[in-house]
Amino acid sequence: MRFSNQVHINLLRDFVSRLQNVLETYFNEVQRRRGRSIIGKFIDDFKSVRMADLDVKEINMQIRMTNWHFKTSKSFSPKEEISQSANENPETEIRQKLRRSIFDSGENDIVVKDPRIQTLKSCLIDGKDGVIRIYGMGGIGKTALAHKLYTDPEVHSLFPICSAVEIGPEFELKNVLQSILEQLPEGRAKTKQPDLKIETVAEHFKEYGKDVRCLLVLDDIRSLDDWNLLRRIFPKNQKGSKLLLTTRFFDVTFSADEDEPDGLDKPDGLIPRHVHIMRCLSQSESLELFHKTTFSRDPYAEEFDSLKGQVLEYCWGLPSAIVAVREVLAKKSTSDEWGRVLEDIKILTNRGLPVEQIVSQKSISDFIFDDLPYHLKPCFLYLGLFPKGSKIEVEHLYLQWMAEGMISRDDCRENETTMDLAERYLSNLEQREIVEVEEEEEEEEEEEEEEEIPPLRKYKSCQVLEHVQDLCVRKGEEYFFKVLDNRSSDSTARRMALHLDEEDNRSSVDQLRNEKVDHLRSLLLLSPHNLQVELEWPQRMFNLKKYRMLRILYFERVDFQERGLPRGMTWPIYLRYLSFKGCILGVLPSSIGCLSFLETLDLRVSSQIIIPNVLRKLGKLVYLYLPPKFQMPNNDKLFLGSLEKIEILKNFDTGLCNVADLIKMRSLRHLSTTVEGILEDVEQIVSRMDTPLKITSVSIKFKNFHCYTEERHSVFRKLLECKILHTLHMDGHLGQIPLHYNITSSLTEMVLIGSELKEDPMETLGKLTELQVLVLKDNAFAGEKMICVKSGFKKLERLELSTLRFLETWEVEEGSMPVLSIVAVKNCRKLRILPDKLRNRFPPITFEIVSELISRDGLWLKKSGPGT
């Protein structure tokens, strides 16, 4: 059995993954048994150590067997070894392919049009120089020129012994000598022995130079050390022998040889006569070379003219780059496909990668992946589990990275959380033009009821760019990531995704029942957002009893109403991430309380759900996303006081949860809560916000909290002073709003509903320096005139005025709301016109249309660009 390096690497990756499972299992078992009796703990620990020892020994034995097979595989001949090395080294393979593409097509005629070439030929035939150098940057045609001279009949007839060998970056003297030996005439076969010592072979070459003329071509010498070693072995100008070398390095080109006279003849100024410096192709020569192939479409077509010129600009007149890109474009039939190739070339050249290495779309992607730092590679590959072209919610992507161990606290900077680190990793991928990110902005109106606050991160979603989507999947399979469908199966996958659609969801779910999944770490069941048909699940869901090693279980938009959850929910006991976002689920099983290692739980289902009072058992829970609406058995309240590690808590409803539990959550950093009109609940929340702990962000939605009394109004004023308040939705009577210096400057979003403010609030609210979203609706302002003062609302991006029955006049002074991008005016029937200052910012919208729509259903206006 012969193992290639790649097979060996894949096997070692598999062993590492299995060993990781063993160690994590042992560690988790030790954690679970804390608190048990000493004797019971000792017995259980002994069993765990024994099982782990057996597993490690089995893996170790398999590693030894694999190494033995690898080392004892049948030896390669030099040619086989070089071929194998080329297959495992993309750069070597690409370089060889480029050389063949020029040699075999006869296109080197374009490369060798330089008029000085005849002079170079004369140096080989009757010149005094024993060493002739061809110098130029990579891809400029040095090899093509050397090949042209080497195969010239007149030159070849003068040298009884001719040999050409490629040196390259992986120089091995023994391989070079063996290659030269194989090219010797049959009469000198006595030297063709691979076991000869290097010194013996060197002596043979020196002997040849005494009585016969030799021509030796050394192509692509990369270092001066390599050249110094080679030139001591081969004959130097004896009987007219010649060394013709090509190099892209200055020190190799202009180094002095031992047999050169002190005074070199330099007819061309500073350049010695034995050096030929290559020039790049002109624009016309580049076009001529570019058109020497068969295209799927006419490359002279007008739609390709601009793109063709841009592509050739990036080739810099280098023949190998032109040939490589030409071969890619020859298979593309549309200008869009040409454009994508151009974008790939831009990405590579911006990173300093030479265009000459671009041979195919696959090689472009490989370079992009190989260029990634080690810590970014698994994060990037994880994106391949999601459907192509889909927008991935970043907050939960970060949590999945963390659950997989791709984000480590050890890599965090000072005062940086693991979520911050994950966002930094995503920013790095975005900077490398691998993913496209969408920065956070307000959700559409229909989603407001489900998402109580805007997400906590800088980015809202990300999307893998089209030119690396196939790479994400292809490379992912090498690292045990797998997208499961009804056409493929892979029992080695550690992370698996199932994309549910109308065609193959049934057979794919059947596969999950039949797969060997005891080693699976992540399982994602994703339903496309644009699916128009109802998913038909099979009669039997898969059983999670086989999924003991799962760390991530992610259901998205799956309907469990009729057939229920998969059986065996308690078996993946090491589960760290569980999500039912967007699913239809009537009852959460009480067995969830057995998942003692769970760190993330997302219960934001799209249906009414009953939650048993078992979440308090999840002592390791860090991120909890409650549903916007849920019920408790027997109308109890949900107790969460034991969750001391909670950092993010969303949709905490004081009507369904125990407010006093918030005081016990000492690790809480981000809180989103809905408060009914109970004064005591508000007072406890304000008290928690004043506690000098880790909490950094609070978003509150009040329902029916009317401030008709001074007691209630004073509590509300105290809330507005809290520095960690970021988002406020207030539904209830206020009458008046405090002065701006009594309102926290950290407030980014304010929604006032039914506030019945008697005085114009715009002057006060306009001084809130961080305010980005302002909504006034249902008579939040009960006055007739509203003025947005000069220099107010410096960061306001969205403004909505809805059902303000008394508003007649709205004025906007010069310089107010400079970055405003969205205006909504709805059902303000007495307001007939928009302010001139706003109307002038939106030239695509005419005043008449706006005025007409304002008096009826309202209008959303989007700013067309800066300064408009």
N, C-alpha and C positions, 0 to 999 in steps of 0.2 A: 504494500500500500504506500503510495507516494503522497505526502502532504505538501501543499503549497504554503507559503507564508500566510496567505489570507485565511486559508482553512484553519491553520494553527492558531491564528489570532482570534478567529471566531470561537474556536473551542475554549481558548483561555478566557474569553469574555464570558462564556457560558459558565465556566467554573467559578469565576469571580462573582457572578450574580448569585449562583447557588450558595457559595460560601457566605455572601452577604445575608442571604435568607437565614442560614443556620445561625449566624452570630446574632442577628436581630431577634430571632425566635428565642434563643437562650436568654438574651437580655430582657425581653418582654416577659418571659416566664418568671424570671427572678423578680421583676417589678410586681407582677401579679400576686406573688406569694408573700409580700411584705405584710406583717401584722399577724401571720399565722403562728401557731405554737412552735416552739423550738424544735421538737422532735419531728412534727409534720413538715416543717420547713426544711429540716436536714434531709429527710427522705426524698422530698420532692426535688430539692436541689441536686441530690445525688443522681436521681433519674434524669434530670435535665442535662447535667454534665455528661452522663453516660451516653445519652442520645446524641448530644452535640459532638462528642468524641467520635462516635461511630460514623456520623455524617461527614465529619472533617476527614477521617481516615479514608472513607470511600472516595471523596473528591480528590484527596491527595494521591491515591492509587491511580485514579483515572488521569490525573495530570502527568504522573510518571509514565504511564503507558503512552500517552499522547506524545510526550517528549521523546520517548524511545522510538516510536514510529517515525517521528520527524527526523531524528538523527540517523536512523538506519535505513531511510528511504534510499532507493537506487540512486547512485551518484550521477550527476549530470555531466555530460561532456561540456567543454568550454562553450560551444555554440548554444547548447541547450541552456546552460547557466545564464548566458547573456540574454537569451530570449526570455527565460523565466524572470530575470531581473527586470527586463523591460516591461513585462506584463504587470509587475508589482510596483514599478516606479512610474507614475503617470508622466512625469516630465521627460524621462528617457523615451517612453513609448511615443510621446507627442513629437519629440525631436526627430526620432527615426522616421515617423510617418511624414513629417514635413520634408525631410530629405528625399524620401522615396517619391513624394508627390512632385517634386521638381525634377529629379533625375528621370523618372519614368515617362514624363509627359513631353520631354524635349523642350521645355520652356526655359531652360537655362540659357538659350540664345539671347533672350531679353536681358538676363542678368549680366551677361559677359560682353556687353556692347562697348565697354570702356576702351578707347583707342590705345591705352597703355598696355593692354593685354598682350599685344604682339611683342612689345619690349620684354615683358615678363617671360614669354615663350622663348625668346632669344637667350635670356639668362639661363634657362634650363638646358638649351641645346649647346651653346658654346661660350656661356659666360664664365667668369672667374669665381663667382660666388658659390661656395658650397652649400650655403643655407639661404633659402629664399622664403620670405615671410609674407603672408597675406593677412592684412589687419583690417578690422572693422567691427561694428557693433553686431550683436546677435541678430540673426535673421536677414542680414544684408546680402548674403549670397556668396560668402567665402567658400563654403563647401561646394557649391555649384561651380564656382570658378576653378577650384582645385580639381574637381572631377572632370571638367572640360579639358584642362591641361593634361591630366593623367591619362585620359583616353584618346588624346590626340595621336593619330597614327605616326606622324613624323617624330614626336617626342618619344613615343613608346618603342619605336624601332631602334633607338639609340641606347636603350638600357636593357641588357639581358635579364637583369633582375629588377622586377618592379613589385612594389608592395604598398598597400594603402590601409591604414588602420585609424579608427576613431578613438581618441583619448577620452574626452569628456570629463565630467566632474568626479566620477568614481574611478580614478586612475589606479590600475593594478599592473605593475611592470610585468608580472608573469603572464597575465592574460594578453597584454600587448605583444609580448614576444611569441606566445603560442599562436596568435593570429597571424603574425608575420611568417612564422615557420610554415603554416599551412598554405601560404601563397608561393612558396619557393618552387622552382622547377623540379621535375621528377628526378633529374640527375643528382640533385643534392638532398635526396630523401633521408640520408643518414642522420640529418640534423632534426628530422621531424619526430622527435621523441618528447612527449609531454613531461617526462620525469627528469629532463636535463636541468642542471643547475643554471641559475641566471648567469653566473660568471662564464660557464661553458658556452652558452648561447652567444654572449657578448663577444667572446673570442672568435666564434665562427663568423660573426658579422664583420669583424675587423679583417679577418683573413679574406673574405669575399672582396673587400674594397681594394686589396692589393693587386688583384689580377682581373677583376671584372667591374664594369660600370654599373652602379646601383641607383635606382630612383625610389626613394621612400617618401610617402605622403603621410604626415601626422596631422590629423584633422582635430581641431578644437582642443588645443592645449590650454588648460585653465589656470595654471600657476607656474611661477618661475622655478619652484623646486622641482616640479615634474619635468620641466624642460631641461634643467641642469642635469637631472638623472639620465634622461634619454640621450642627450647629445654626447655624453661620455662613452656610450656603448656603440653608437653607429659610426661608420667610417666617415671621415671628413675630407671631402674633395680629393680623395685618392682615385686616380684613373678617371677623374671627372664625375665621381658620384655626387648625387644631389639629395639634399633634404628640403622638401617643400612642406611648410607648416602653415596652419591657419590658427588664428587666435583673436580674441576680442580684448586682450589685456595688454596695456601699454608696456609694462615692465618686461613681458615676454618678447614683445615686438622689438624693442630697442635695446635689449641687453647685448653686451659685447660677447662674441664667441672667442674661445681660446686660440683658434687658428686664424683669426682676423688680423690684418696688419693694423698698426696704430693709426695710420691715416686713411680713413675710408673715403672713397670717391663719392662725392655727394653732388651729382649733377642737378638735382632738383632742390637745391638749397639745403635745408636742415634735414631732409629725409634721405637716409642712405639708399643707394641704388637697389639693394636687395630687398627692400620693403615696398610692398604694393598696398596702398590705402584705398579701400573700397568706398565708393560714393553711393548715396541713396538714389533710387530711381526718380526721374522727373515725373511731373503730373501726367504727361502723355504716355510715358513708359509704364507708369502704374496702371493707367486705364487699359493699355494694350495687354498687359499681363492679366488684369482682372477679367477681361472679356474672353480669354482663352479657355473657355469651358462651356459646357452645355447647361443652360439655365432652364428651369421649369417654365419661366416666363421671360419675355424679351427684356433683357436688362437695359435696353436703350429706351424703354417706355418712359414717358414723361413723369409718371408717378414715382419712378425710382431715381430720377436724376439727383434730387436734393439729398436723398439718403445715401446714394452711392458716393457722392462727394464727401459727405460727413464721415462715412466709413473709411474712405481712403485717407482722410486727414489723420485718423487715429493710427493708420498703418505706417505713417512717416516714410513712405517710399521703401519699406523693407519688403523684399520679394516673398519671404516665407510668411510674413503676416498677411500679405495680399492673397497668397494662395490659400492660406488657412481660412480666412474669412470668406473668400470666394466660394470655397467648397461648402461652407455652411449655407450661404445665401443661395447657392444653386438649387437647393432643395426647398426653398421658400417661395411661395407663389403670390403672396400679397405684401403690400407695403407695410401693413401692421406687423407682419412677421419680421420683415427687414428692420423695422423700428425697434422691436424687442431685442434683436441681436445687437443693434447699435447701443441700446441701453446697457446690455451686458458688457460690451467692450468698454464703455465709459466707467462702469463699476471697477473692472479689473485695472484699467490704466490709472484710475484715481488711487489705487492701492499700490501702485508701482509694479504691478505684474506685467510682463511683456506681452504684447499682442501676438507675437509669434507663437505663443503657446495655445492660442485659441484654435482648436481643431473642430470641436463640435459642441453642441449645447451641453452635453454631458460633462465635457472637460471644463467648461466654464463653471458649471455648478460645483464640480469637485474642487476647483481652486477656491471658490467662495467658502466651501465647508472647511477645507484644510486650513484656511486662513483664520478661522475662528479660534479664540483662546479655548483652552480645555473646559473651563467652567461654563462657557456659553453653548457648547455643543449639545449636551443633553437637553438644555432648555429649548434650543431651536428644534431638535428632533421631536420633542413632545408636541410641538405645534402640528406635526404631520398627522396626529390622531384625529384632528378636526376636519370637517368637510372642506374641500377645496373652495376657496373664495368666500368662506364664511367669516363673519366678524366674531372674534373671540373676546368674551368679557374678561378684562385683564385682572380684576380683583380675584376672581376665582381661579384664573390661570396661575396667579402667584401662589394661592393656597395649595393648588395641586403640585406645583413645583416643590413647595415646602414639604408636603406630605411624602413626596418621592425622595426627599433628601437632597434635592438639587440645590437648595438654598441652605447655607449653613451659617449659624450665628457666629462662628469663628471668623467669617469673612466680613462681618459688619464693621463699619467704621464707628468712630465715637458718636454716641447718641443716635445711631442708625438702627432701626428695627429690621427684622427679616423681610417685612413687606417693603420697606424702603430699598433694601438690597435687591429684592426681586424687580422692583421698578427700575432700578439702575441697570440691571441686566437687560431688561426689555429696551431701555433707552440705547444701550450699546448695540443691540440687534437693529434698532431703527437707524442708528448712525451708520451702520454698515450696509444700509439699503437692502436689508433682508426682509424686514417687516415694515408695514405701514401702520402707524398708530393714529387713533382718533382721540383728540383731547376732549376732556369732559365738558359737556354742555348740558343744558336743561333737557329733561326728557319731554317727549311729546305729551300733549294733554291727556290722551287716553291712558297713558301709563302712570300718571301722577298718583292715582289711588293705590297702585301696587308698590311704588317706590316712594317711601315717605321722605327720603332725603337724597340728595345727589351722592354718588359714590365718593369714597374717601380719597381716591388716588388722583394723580394728575391726568392719567389716561383713562379713557372710557373703554376702548376696545382696540384690538390689533388684528391685522390680517397679513398672512404670508403673501409676499409679492409673487406675481405669476411666474417670473422667470426661475424661482427656486422651489416652486410647489412640488414638482416631481422629485427634486433632490430630497426634500423633506421626507417623502414617503420611501424613496429608494434607499437612502442612507439609514433611515430609521429601521428598516428591516434588518440591516446589518447589526444594529444595536438592540435588537429584540423588541422593536415597536411594530405593531401590526394593525392594519385596518382590515377587519374581517368582512368578507362578502361571500356570496354563494358560489364563488369560483375558486376560492383559495383557502388554504388552511396551513397553519404553522404551529406545531406543538412546542417550538422553542421560544415563542414570543413571551415577553414578560409584561408588556403593556399592550392592551388590545382595545380597539374601538369598533363599535358597530353603528353604522349610519343607517337609520331606519328610513326606508322609503316604500313606496307602494309596490315595488317589484320583488324585492328580495328580503324583506324583513322576516318573513316566516322561516325561510330556509336558513337564514343567518342565525336566528334564535335557536333553531334546531341544532346548528353547529355548536353553539355554546353548551348544549347538553352533552355533546359527544366529544368536545375538545378535551385534551389533556391539560388541565388548568390548575393543577396543584401548586404550580410555581408562579402563577399570574399575580402581578403587583397592582396593576391598574386596569379597570374595566369601565369604559365609557359607552353608554347607550345614548346616542344623539339623534334627535328628530329634527329634520330641516324646518326652518321657520315658515317657509313658503309652501309647505305640504297642504294640499287642498282636500285630500281624501282622509277618511278616518282609518287609523292603523288597525289592522286585524291581527291580533296576537294569537299565537297558537294556543291550543287548549291547555297545554302544560308549560309553565315557565321553567327555566332551568333552576336547579337546586344549588344553593350557595354552599352546601356542605363540602363541595370539591374546591372551594375558593378560600382555603384557610389562610393563604399568604397575602390576600388582598390588602393593599394600603389605601386604594382609592376606588370608590364605587360611585359613579356619576350617572344619574338618570336625568334626561332633559326632555320635557314635554311628552312623557309617556303616560298613557291612560291605564291605570291599575284598577279602575272602578269595578270591572266585571270579574277579572281573574285574580286580582290581588297581587301582592308583592311576591317575588321569588321566595321559595321555601328556604329554610335554614338561615334566616337573617342573623342568628347568633353565632354561626360558625366562623365567619371571618373576624376572629376576636382581636386581631391586630389592626383593624381598620382605623385609619386616621382621618379620612375624608369621606363624607356621605352627603349627597345632594339629591334632592327631589325637585329642583327648581322647574317650575312650569308644568309639573305633572298633575294628573288628576288622581288624588288619593284621599279617600274618605276617612280612614282611621290610621293613625300611626301605631304600629304594633308596640306593645309594652316591652317586647324583647330588645328594643333599641337600648334600653337601659343596661344591657349586658355588655355593650361595646365599650369597655372601660378605657380603651386607648384612643377613643375618638377625640380629635382636636377641632374638626370643622363639621358643623351640621347645618345644612341649608334646607329649611322646611317651607320655602316660599312657593307653595303649590298654587295652582290656578283654580282650586276648588275649596269649598268649606271643608275643614279637616278637624277631627277630634284628636287632641293630644293628651295621652295619659300622663299622670304626674310622675314620670320616671326620669326626666332630664336631669334632676338633681344628682342622680347616680353617676353622671358622666363627669367625674372629677378632673379630667384632663382637658376638658373642652375649653378652647381658646376663642373660637369664632362661631357665634350662634346667630343664625338668621331665622327669626320667627316669621310665620306667615302674617300678612296684614290682617287677616280675619281667621279666627279659629275658635273652637269651643273646648271647654273642659268638662270631663265627666262629673255629674252631680253638681255642676255650677261651682266647683272648687276653683281656687286660684292656683296658678302655676308657680311652684316654688323653685327658685334658682339660687338660693342663698349659699349653697355649698360649692358653687362654681367660682372658686376664688381666683382661677387663672384666666377668666374671661377677659379678653382685650377688646373685642368688637361685639356689640350687642345691638341688633337691629329689630325694629318693630316691637319694642317692649311696650305693651299696652297696660296702663295702670288699672284698667277695668278687668283685666284677665290675669295680671301678674301681681305679685306682692311687692309693693314699692319699697318696703323695708329691706328687701334683698339687695338693693343697689349699694347700700352702705357696706355690705360684706364683700363686694367685688372690688378688691383693692388693686387689681391689675387693670381695671377697665380704662381704656383709652378713648374709645369712640362709642357714643350712645345715641341711638335714635329711638324716641319714645312718643307715644300718643297718650295724652292726658285728658280724661273726662273732666267735667266741671266741678271737681271736688277740691276744695281749698287745701285740705290737709295733704293730699297727694302732691300738689304743686309745692307746698312748703318743704316736703321731704326731698323733692328733686332739687330745689334751690339749695337746700342744705348740703346735698351730695355734691353739687357743682362747686360749692365754696370750699369743699374739703381739699387741702393741698396734697393731692395724690397724683397719679399718672394721667388722669383723664385730660385729654387735649381738645376734644371736639364733641359738641352736643347739638343735636337737632331735635326740636320739640314741635309737636303738632297739638294745639289745644282744640278741644271740641266743646262748644257750648260753655265757654268760660267767660261769663259776663261780669264786668267790673263796675257794678253799680254802687258798691260800697268802697269806702276809703281803705278798709282792711284788705279787700281783694286787689284794689289798684296798687297798694303799696307793695304787695307780694309780686305783682307783675313788674313794677318798676325795679324791684330788686333783681328779678330775673334778667331784665335787660342790661343790667350792669355787669353780669357775669362775663368774664373775658373769654371763656371757652364756648360761648354760644355762637354758633355759625349759621344756623338755619332756624327760622321761626315762622310757623303757620299759626295765626291767631284767628279763631272763629268765635266772635263774641263782642259784646259792647265794650268800648273803651271811653268814648267821649272826648278824650284828649290824649295826646302822646307826649312823653317827657321830652325835655330839651336834649339836643344831640349829645352834649357832653355827659349826659346821664345814660347814654346808650353805648354799649360796647362797640369798639371800632372793628372787631373781628367779624361782625355780622356780614355775611355774603348774600343771604337770601331772606326776603321778608314778604310774607303773604298776609294781608289783612282782609278779613271777611266780616261784613256786618259791624264794623267798628263804630260807625256813626260819628266820625271825627267832625267836630264843628269848625275847626280852623284848618286852613290849608296845611297839609303835612309836608309839602315838598321842600320848603326851605330847611326844615329840620332834617329830613331824611337825605336831602342832597349833600349834607355834610358828613355822611357816613362813608369813610374813605374806601372801604372794601366792598361796598354793596354792589352786587352784579345783577341781581334779579329783584324786581319789585312788582308785586301784584296787588291791586286795589279792586275789590269786587263786592257786589251786593251792598252798596251804600257804605263802603268803608269810609268814604268822604261824603259828607252830607251838605257841602257847600256848593256854590254856583260857579266860582272862579278858582282856577288852579294855575300857579306860576312856577315854572322850573327856572330858578335863578341862575345868573351867570356863574360859571365855574363850578356848578353843582353836579353831583353824580359823575365823578371823574371815571369810575370804572363800571358804570351801569351798562349792561349789554342787552337786557331784555326788560321791557316795560309793558304791563297789561292793565288796561282800564276796562272793567267789565261791570255792567249794570249799575252805573252811577247815575241815578235817576235825576238828580238835581244839577249835574254839571252842564254848564252852558258855554263857558269860555275856558280855553286852555292856551296859555302863552308859554313860549320857550325862548329865553333870552340867549343872546349870542354867547357861544362857548359852553353852554350847558349840554351835558350828556355827550361828550365828544366821541365815545366809542360805542354808542348805541347801535345795535345791529338788528333788533327785532322789536316791532311795535305791534301791539294788539289792541284794537278798540272795538268793544263788543257791546251792543245793546245800550249805548249811551244816547238816548233818543233826542235829548235837547242839544247835544253837541253836534253841530253841523259841519264844521271844517276842522282840518288839522292845522296846527301852527305853521306859518310860512317857513320858519327855520327848519322844521322837520320836512315839510313838503319839498324844499330845495335840496334836501339830502337824498331824496329818492327820485331822481329824474325819470326812471322808467315808469313810475306811477303818476298818472295825471290826476290833478286836483278834483276834476269832476267825478271820476270813477270812485275815488276815495270817499268823497262827500256822499255820493249816492249809497255806497255800501255801508258807511258808518251809520246811516239812519235806519238800516235794516239789520243785517246779521253780523256786521263787523268784518274786519280784514286783517290778515297778517301781512306785514311788509318786511321784506328782507333787504338789507343794505347791499348794494351792488359792488361796492369796493371802497377802499380808503379815500377819504376826502370827498365823497359824494354826498 
